Each structure stands twice: as structure tokens, then as C-alpha cells.
Amino acid sequence: MKRLSGWDAFLLYTETPNVHMHTLKIAVIALDGMGDRTFGIDEFREVIRGRLHKLDPFRYQLVDIPFKFHHPMWRENCDVDLEYHVRPWRVRAPGGRRELDEAIGEIGSTQLDRSRPLWEMYFVEGLADGRIAVVGKIHHALADGVASANLLARGMDLRDGPQRDDESYVPDPAPSSTELVRSAFADHMRQLGRLPGTVRYTTQGVGRVRRSSRKLSPELTRPFTPPPSFMNHILDEKRLFATATLALADVKETSKALGVTINDLVLAMSSGVLRKLSLKYDGKADHPLLASVPMSFDFSPDRISGNRFSGVLVALPVDVADTAERVQRAHDAAALAKESHQLIGPELIARWAAYMPPAPVEAAFKWLSHKDGQNKVLNLNISNVPGPRERGKVGGATVTEIYSVGPITTGSGLNITVWSYVDQLNISVLSDDATVDDPHEVTDGMVEEFREIRRVAGLSEKLTVVESAMPQ
């Protein structure tokens, strides 16, 4: 048994019937190298069964504390019913990118059952060119982007040498109510002992901000008043999903030519498409939007669970019409946001989350999810996560693409997540049914914006076709 951190638990408390807090991880797999071997859902279940001993979070079961006296705990080794957790799915013809995106939206539209380990996996058939896809639905309380990437590496054949499958783990017994209450009381005492250190960490951060010669931007000094936007409303339960793929070599070439980072480019592309969509849906784009960009403070390659990140607020220059200026503004805004984040202390929110009382926080988010569509902190979430650099295999079949997206949060109907994989930069977009007419407006718009950025950088607008990826 182990206690959820305050930050992990917070990601549970924010979940409501219309705000689903699972992430989606998608691997597209080519079967043409399998020869005469069959690889269906039964074979895939056996692959997962043999690797459960090293996919620790897949064996975690949530255990609530009586009377919500403390944050929940993970029962670390429980029985896993793979007939339940690993499910079949078939996309409609002709089985292209859009049909797979449509299926993923349907998969993402239902919540995970908290009485079971907080994950599901879908074995998706019917794709063109004889491919399959594996769609993992994993609760954010289990893992952040860095931990998920490490977990994927364990699940795929990314290590040198042969992979040893094993089924040898022993389920832990369920704890009694008395054990849970006793453990919760002891943890509360430890938390009280850590309170002076948390106060000291906060005071030091405030002192660094006060001594800093840099002036925060007006957008970031008013973080509780993001501008109204078509993205911000009371969410519905249905989810829509879209993807696009860029060649990583094109992205690196562009970032080098402009002297900006790949993350800056992602923010600039997002700003460009959000400008167009704001003009379409709101009739104006006259104010920067606020994006929460996760920044990890634990990049350990062995970490496969938990959340060790903070959301950094970045002002997106959607009010800037000129593409070159918009790229520079996005670069400057990201640099300023990172500097401010380091000054105040990257672990500030995570440390104070440990003291959030479960019942009142859950009740507050349940009320907020249907009370007001205007998110008081941010307009949307944007993530950029470095994924595996080696091509993986599952059961001997080659993983050709990986996509990932985080949840949309209360009052914020859009999430843009970018994952790199070998030679690809893969864009994923999640929205609800009321935000955009079609989420491919966002992905297509980001590709077009990338072409425009390359044009102003003096590079070819003709993009490299990623042969290993599904056609756009």
C-alpha cells in the first residue's frame, strides 16, 4: 500500500461526470513483419499478462479512506482481469486516420471504473494496410507525461536483448478499515511535520520573485482573469479527437533556422491556429490567451507512476497577425513563464496539494463543472512531451506511430498534446462536442501554420512525408 501524493489525489478530485481525467495513449502497429504468426486480441492479452510484473501502475487499485479522512491509497498488487481491461474494437471502413480518430473519441467519452485498476486498453482492428492500434486509457492520477513515456518503454520492446515475460507477482491482501484509518492518522502527523518546510519553500520563492529585476507580463499578473473564449464553457461528456503527423527533421530544421526551441514552435503553431479559430468562433482575436503548459521537475527514466509537474501559464500571442512576430512573441512568453516558474519554485503547488481536504475539494469541482463555463485560471492546456527515440515492438510487431493527449479540464474544452516518436512529431487534439465543429480544424490548422512559419523562415513549404505514418 502507498498513499497518493496530494497532486495525484487532486487529479482524482477534479473529475466529475462531464470532466474525465484520463489520458489517452495510442500506438499504431504494423503486422506485416509477423510472417504467418497470428496476432489478435488473445495474443495481445498474453503479451500484457507476461509484462504485468513490470507495469506496476496497471496493478494499482484505488482504496478510499473511511470518511475521506485523508487522500486515497494505492493497493499496489491486485488481481487484474485482462478480459475486462483489454477490449476489442473495430473502426469503420476505410480504416484511415480519421476513422481511427473517431474511434478514439468514442473510447475517451466514458469514465474509468474506480472499483478496478484505473486503466483500459483497446485492441483496435480494421485499419488500412493491415495495421492495428492499441489505445490505452490511463487515469492521470496514475502517471504524468514523463512517467507515461517510461511506462510505454517498459511495455514495448525498447530494451537491448531479449524481453523476458513473467507472470510472477503475488497480489496483496485488501487492507481493513482500521488499518486505513491508522495509516491516515500517521500520515497526517508526518504532513504536519513537513509544514514548516513547505512554508519556508513558499517564503523563499516569494522572496526571489520580489528581488527579481524582471517584470511579469500583464497577462501573467492577472492569472485569474483569462479572456472569454469559444473554448471556455460548461463541458459535455462526449469527446472528439484528431491527429496529425509532421516530420521531426522538418521541425528541427525550422527551430534551428529561427533560433527557437521545438516547444516554442509548438506554442507558435498553436497560437496561429487559435487566432484563426478565435476569429471564426468569437469574431475577434484581440487579447492573448492563457495556456497551461506542464513542466516536469522529475525526469527520472525509472519513474513510471505519479505526477511530478506543475502547470506553467504562458501567454499565447493570438492577437498578433504577423507570423514572424508571433513566433518571437511565443518564444519570449515561454521564456518569461519558465523564469517566473523557477523563481516561485516548481514544486510549490504540488507541495501545498498535500494539504487539500478531499471532501471539500471534490464538492467544489463538482459544483464548478456545472456552475460556470468560464475557466478562471486558463483557456486551454498545451503539452509537448519527448517520446521514445527508438522504434518499439509489441509481441514482435513494429510500433509505427505513438500519439498521446491529456484531459480537457473544467471549463476548458481543448487540449493540444504533442509527442515525438523516432522521426515523427505527432499532434493530438481532444475537445468536447461543443467547442469546435471538427477537431481536425485544429490539427489541419497547425500543419498549415507550420508551413507558414517555414515560409517566413525562408524554408520550403513542401513538408516531408512521413512514410511510416498513416496518410493525413
Sequence and secondary structure as in RCSB ss.txt:
>XXXX:A:sequence
MKRLSGWDAFLLYTETPNVHMHTLKIAVIALDGMGDRTFGIDEFREVIRGRLHKLDPFRYQLVDIPFKFHHPMWR
ENCDVDLEYHVRPWRVRAPGGRRELDEAIGEIGSTQLDRSRPLWEMYFVEGLADGRIAVVGKIHHALADGVASAN
LLARGMDLRDGPQRDDESYVPDPAPSSTELVRSAFADHMRQLGRLPGTVRYTTQGVGRVRRSSRKLSPELTRPFT
PPPSFMNHILDEKRLFATATLALADVKETSKALGVTINDLVLAMSSGVLRKLSLKYDGKADHPLLASVPMSFDFS
PDRISGNRFSGVLVALPVDVADTAERVQRAHDAAALAKESHQLIGPELIARWAAYMPPAPVEAAFKWLSHKDGQN
KVLNLNISNVPGPRERGKVGGATVTEIYSVGPITTGSGLNITVWSYVDQLNISVLSDDATVDDPHEVTDGMVEEF
REIRRVAGLSEKLTVVESAMPQ
>XXXX:A:secstr
 EE  HHHHHHHHT BTTB  EEEEEEEEE TTSTT   SHHHHHHHHHHHTTT GGGG EEE  GGG S  EEE
SS    HHHHEEEEE  TT  HHHHHHHHHHHTTS   TTS SEEEEEEE  GGG EEEEEEEETTTB HHHHHH
HHHHHTT SSS               HHHHHHHHHHHHHHHHHHHHHHHHHHHHHHHHHHH S    HHHH TT 
    TT S   S EEEEEEEEEHHHHHHHHHHHT  HHHHHHHHHHHHHHHHHHHHTS   S EEEEEEEES   
TT  SB  EEEEEEEE TT   HHHHHHHHHHHHHHHHHHHHHH TTHHHHHHTT  HHHHHHHHHHHHHH SS 
SS SEEEEEEE  SS  EETTEEEEEEEEE    TT  EEEEEEEETTEEEEEEEEETTT S THHHHHHHHHHH
HHHHHHTT  SS    TTS   
